[in-house]
Amino acid sequence: MRIQFSSCFKGKYKKLIAKQPNIRAVFETALVLLMKNSKEPSLKIHKLSGKLKDFWAFYLTYDLRVIFERKKDIIILINIGAHDEVY
C-alpha cells in the first residue's frame, strides 16, 4: 500500500500542524495503521456519500478527519480538518 498526498492536503496539513503540533504524532500513527491494514477498526474508516461519494474518511481525533481516495494499491490523501470543514 502506498500513500500519496494531494497539494490541497499538504497545505491544510501544514496549517493544522502550525496550530496544533501535537497532531503530527497522531497523524503519523494513523498512517502506519492505515498502511498495515486499510480496514483498521480504530481509524473508523467509512465510505462517504453525496458529493463526496467517491471518497473515504478516517478519524484522527474526535473532531479531526482525513478524506482520502482509494485507487488499487494507492491511497491518496485529499483533505484534513475538522468534521465541519471537510464534509
N, C-alpha and C positions, 0 to 999 in steps of 0.2 A: 504494500500500500504506500503510495506517495502522496505527499501533501503539497499543494500549490497555494499561493496567496494572491488574490486579485489586488489591483492597485487601490481600489476602494478600501479593502480590508486593511492593507498596510497603513494607509493614512489614519483610519479610525483607531487602529491598534496603537499607533504612536501617540495619538492624543489621549487615549484611555490610560496608557501606561504613565504618561506625564502627570496625569491627575491622580492615578491610583497605582503606584509602583508595585504594591503587593499582589496585584492581579497577574503579574508576569509569571510567578511561580505556579499559580493556579492554572493559568493557560498552558504552560509547558507540561504540567502533569496531565492535563486533559488531552493534549496532543499525543503524548506517549500512550495513554489508554486507548485513544481512537485508532492509532496505528496498529496496536496489538490486537484490538477487537473492534471492528466497526459497528458492533451492536452492544457495546459496553453498557450495562444497565445503569451504572452510576452517573453516566452522562445524560440520561433521559433523552436519548436521540429520538426524534419524531419527524414524520413527514409533514410538510406544511400544505396548506390549502389556499384556495382563492388565487390572488395574483402571484403568490409565491409557490404555487402547486408543483413546480419543478425542483424545489429545493427542500432541504432538510435543516434541522436545527439541533443544537445540543446546549445543555446548561453549563455555565461556568460557575455561577453563584445563583442565589435565589432569583435575582433580577437580571443578571447578565446572560446574554445568549450569543451563540455563534451560528450564523447562517452559512450553509455550505451546499455544494452540488457534488453529486457522485457521477463519475464517468469511468466505468470499468475499474481499473486499479488506481484511479486518481481521485483524491478528494480536493476540491477547490474551495478554499475559504473565501466567502463573498462579503460578509459583513459581521461586525461585532458591536455590541452595545446593549443598553437597557432594553427590556422587553418592548416598551412602547416606542422606542427608536427604530428597532429593526423590523417590526411587523407592520 
